[in-house]
């Protein structure tokens, strides 16, 4: 396979795994509701939201590497930051303990929040999906959902999922019902996440990203594939 094909297949396998895991929660809760009720367990709210936002974060970094590779921390930036840090160390009266907070970013890293915001902006401006987020609310989503779930296990804003018996309906009808609402509902300072719908949007974004690879030249795709493999190693 060509680098473009290999990259697209690898991306599909990674985001597809999370999508299928999250669908387990949705299908049991809605399409097999009596079974779900008998289990007396949670609905997957937090795990789905964390998994899906992490997947979108992964796809955001792929998109960033394909569209703006200079945004990543490379050897040139490393040398500049290292030089700057050394100059700070030489300053008289500097509190050396503060230098522990001046961490040099890992090679190949990128600002994940910026990457997420840029991806959301792109897929909405191209009418790929409508998440109902502007730049401000996109940053807020990353902070109150993804970061809080990843580091504190609980978000700062509600997560809502469907909880009704749809076992008498075909799965296609269930999916259509889910699609009627947005992945995020922003009102004033409150943002509500609907991970059942976010599954559909994340899948659409992943499919779009794989097709976006074709619009890039072979060198860009090869460099992105090389970066991704180094990240997964």
Buried (B, 14 or more C-beta within 10 A) or exposed (E): EEBBBBBBEBBBEBBBEBBEBBBEBBBBBBBBBEEBEEEEEEBBBBBBBBBBBBBBBBBBBBBBBBBEBEBBBEEEBBEEBEEEEEEEEEEEEEEEEEEEEEEEEEEBEBBBBBBBBBBBBBBBEEEBBEBEBBEEBBBBBBBBBBBBBEEEEEBEBEBBBBEEBBEEBEEEEBBEBBEEBBBBBBEEEEBBBBBBBBBBBBBEBBBBBBEBBEEBEEEBBBBBBBBBEEEEE
